[in-house]
């Protein structure tokens, strides 16, 4: 049983980290490949690094939307069930 508001905050932050990890990880991988491409071709365009990362992160978020909502609903049910 959760007894302390600090535990609730810790659990909420852990859930946020678990939910955000695949989206941020995909942005990191795409950013790494784009940086490698820019270094090899010596193209130093700033927008080249932002647009593909945003697109990939949005696509990953759309693909994982059902999983994200299921995790958030489970967490909310667990939190309100323990009150």
Secondary structure, 3 states (H helix, E strand, C coil): CCCCHHHHHHHHHHHHHHHHHHHHHHHHHHHHHHHHHHHHHCCCCCHHHHHHHHHHHHHHHHHCHHHHHHHHHHHHHHHHHCC
